[in-house]
């Protein structure tokens, strides 16, 4: 066997070791480790924004997406000095704030980035996310379901941003102001979930157990909570098409785009054209919805 290729790259004053740059990580898409690292650098200004100061879980595929994988919460040792960590609940998490940290993880074949939904040391959510999780591997109604949820949120006075999970689902993101709690957002989520499941019982379900969902799409408002994670906006996913979790416009949702349309090979062009769709929506008045709910629950 030939010797493994090794080298280093210098980024922001840090030396990052690179091993096996020609290793195929997404073979079907032709994405080697070297190409992956270049694409991570393109994604960095967007991906890092939604990982900063949060507790990071990564999923690593040392031999590419068809090999074994494992979840990594604890920061591995040895590690460079530029890897920032924080201790919470007995776990030393990596806090992903800068490009050298991202590329170091990329060299370790961390192919997915799942940050906490709150910042390290905080118990308050950074945003609100509803996860629409299909029960079938191929779900042609997922964009229809997302559009319905977006319309219901709009009827409550809340603008939102849909994003592909990069796998089969869609998440709906509502920017919020600091101070709203996870439990308060869950109460709105339950309200919206009950409404859409009553209006569209064949499309949505609140049933957590997959075996009991039939073909309905799970309206998951419970995953958004302290200690849980969801795929970060702009994270790659370990799928054959090298898909990327990509924010969408509502017009694209109404056109019934496919989550498979957005991947490592075309994401740079998209980001250059439209930028960060999430960052274009200001914090939404979820407090007003909560006040209205409380007033209805306790009329004077």
N, C-alpha and C positions, 0 to 999 in steps of 0.2 A: 504494500500500500504506500502511496505517496505521502509525503509529509503535509500536514495541515498548513494552509496559508495563514499567516498572521501579519498584522500591521497595526498602526495607530493613526488616528486622525486628531487634529487639534481644533477644538471648538471653544470659543469664549475663554481662551487661556487654559483649557483643560485638555489633557491627553487621554483619549478614549481608545482602549484596545479593541481591535476588530479581528475576529477569528472566522475562518472559513467564509469569506465574502461570497464565494460562488455557490454556497449551499442553497438548494431550492427550498424555499419556505412555502410558497404557493405554486406547486409545479404546473397546474393547469393554466394558471395565469402568467407563467414565466417569470415570477417574482423571486429573485434570489435575495440573499441577505443584503448584499450591497445595494440592490435596487430598493429594498425595503427601507434601509437606513436613509437613502436619499428622499424617499417619499415621507418618512417620518419628519425629516427636516422641513419639508413643505407643510406638513400638517401642524407642526409644533406651535405656531402662533395661535392656532385655533384650539387644538387639543389641550395645550397647557393651560389655557384660560379656564377650562372646566375641570382641571385637576388641581389647580393651585391651592395650597394650604389644606388639602383634603387627605384623608387616609386612603392609601392606594392598595388595591388588590390587582395583580396582573395574572394573566394565564399564559404559561410558557409552553411552547412546543419545540423542544430542542432539536427535533429531527424533521421539522416542518409539519404542516397541518394534518398529514396522514399518520404521524407517529404518536407516541404517548404524549400526554400533556399533564400539567399539574397547576393548581392554584397556588400563588405565592402571596402571603400576607406579610410574613416576617422578612425583613430585609436580610439578604444573604450575607455571609462573611466568607472570605475577606471582601471588602468593597472599598472603593476610592473615598477619599475625604470629601469629595464634592457631592456625595450622595447624602441628602438630608433625610433625617428620620425623626419620628416622634413616638413616644411610648403611650399606648392607650390599651387598657384592659389586658395588660400583660403581653401585648403584641407590639413589636417595634416596626411600625409601618414606614415605608418610604413616603415622603411628601414630594410630589413631582412638581417642581416649580420652574425648572430650567432645561434648556436644550441638551446640555451634556448629560444630564440624568436620563433624559428620554432616550438618547442614542445609546447610552450604556445598557439600559434595559433592552433596547432593540437588539443589540449585539448578543444578549442572552436569550434571544428568541421569545421575548415577551411580545405576543402578537395582539393581545387585547388588554385594554386599560379600563378598569372598573373602579372609579373613585367613590368614596363615601358621599352621601347626599348632604352632608354638613361639613363644616371646616373642623380641623383638629382642635380639640378643646371646647367645641361648641355643641349645644344640643338643639340648635335651630337650623332648619332647612335653608339651603342656598337658593332653591327654586322649587317649584312643584312639578312633579312628573306623574302622568298617568300612563300605565303600560298596557297596551293592547296586544295580547298574547294569543296567537292562533292555536287552535287545537290540532290543526292539520299542518303537515310540512309545507304544502302548497295551499295558500289561502287567497283565492282571487278577490275576496270581498274586503281585504284589509284596508284598502284606501277608502272604500265606501264607509266602513266603520269609523275610520279616522275623521272623515268629513262630518259625519253625524255628531261625533263628540265635539269637534271644533265649533259646530253650529250651536250646540247646547251651551258651551262655555261662552260663546259670543252673546247668547241671549241673557247670560248672567252679567254681562258687561266686562268679560275677560277676553283679551286677545291672547292667542297662543301660537306656538310654533310646533308643527309636526316634524318628527325626524324618524328616519328608518332606524331600526335597531342594528341594521347591518346583517341580521339573520332573517327571521320571517315576520317579525312584529313591527309595530310602530309605537313610538312614545310621543305623548303630547306634553309640551313644556309650557308652563306659565311662569314668567319671571315674577318675583315677589320682592317686597321690602323685608328687611331684617326685622324680626320680632314675631312673625307668625309662627305657630308651633306645628310640629308634625301632626299632632292630634287634631288640630283645627283643620288642617288640609285634608286629613282623612274624613272628617265629617262632611266636607264639601264633596269629596270624592264619592262617598257613599250615596249622597243625594243624587249626583249626576249618574252614578252607576245604576241606581234603582230606576231612575227615569228612563235611561236608554234600554235597559233590559225589559222594562214593561212595555215600551213602545215598539221594540224590535226583539221579541223573545227568541227568534230563530237566528239572530245575528250575534247577540251579546249574552254573556252569562257572568254571574258573580260566583260561580262554583269554583272553589280553589282546586279541588281534586280533578286532575286531567281526565281520569277515567270516567268521570261523571259529567263531563262537559258536552259530550256528543261532538258535533261539528261547530259549536258556537265559539266565538272569540271571547276570551277571558278579559273582562274589564278589571284590571288589577290596580286597585287604589291602595292596597295594603303594602306593596313592596317599597313604596316611598316612605321610609321610616329610618330612624336612627339605627345604626348598626348594619343596615342593608346597603346594597349597591345596585346600580344600573349601568349599562354600557355608556361610557362617556360620549358626548357628541364628538364626532370626528375620530373615534377609535376605529382602527381596522378590526376586522373579524376573521376568525380562522375558518373561512368558508372557501370552497373551491374557486369562486369568482373574485377572491380578494376584496370583498365588499367592505365599505366604510359606512359607519353610522352617520348619516347625512341629514342635516336639517333641510326641509322642503318648504316651498311656498304652498299656500292653500290652492292656488291655481294648478300646481303640479299634482296635488292630491286629487283634485276633481278630474284631472286628465287620466287618473288611474295609472300613474307611473309605477314601475316595479322597483322594489328595494335592490334588485340585482343591477340596476342601471348605474349605481354609484359605487366606484371601486378605486383601488390604488392607482390604476392606470389612467383614470380620467379626472380624479378629484382635484388636481392642481388647476386645470383649466376652469373648473366650476368655481373654485374659491377665488381665482383671479377675476372672474366675471361678476360674482354676486356677493362675495365676502361672507361674513358671519351673520346669518339670518336671525339667530337668537339674540345677538347683541343689538339688533335694530328695534327690538320691542322693549319698551320701558317697563318697570315694575307695575303689576296690575293690581287693581283695588279689591283684592280678595277679602280685605277687612270689611268692605261694604256688604259682601255676600254673607259673611259671618254675622254681621249685625242684623241683617234681614232674617237670617235663619233663627237667631235668638229671639227676635221680636215675634216671629210666628210661633215659636215654641212656648213663649211666655207672654201672651197678649195681656195688655193692661186692661 
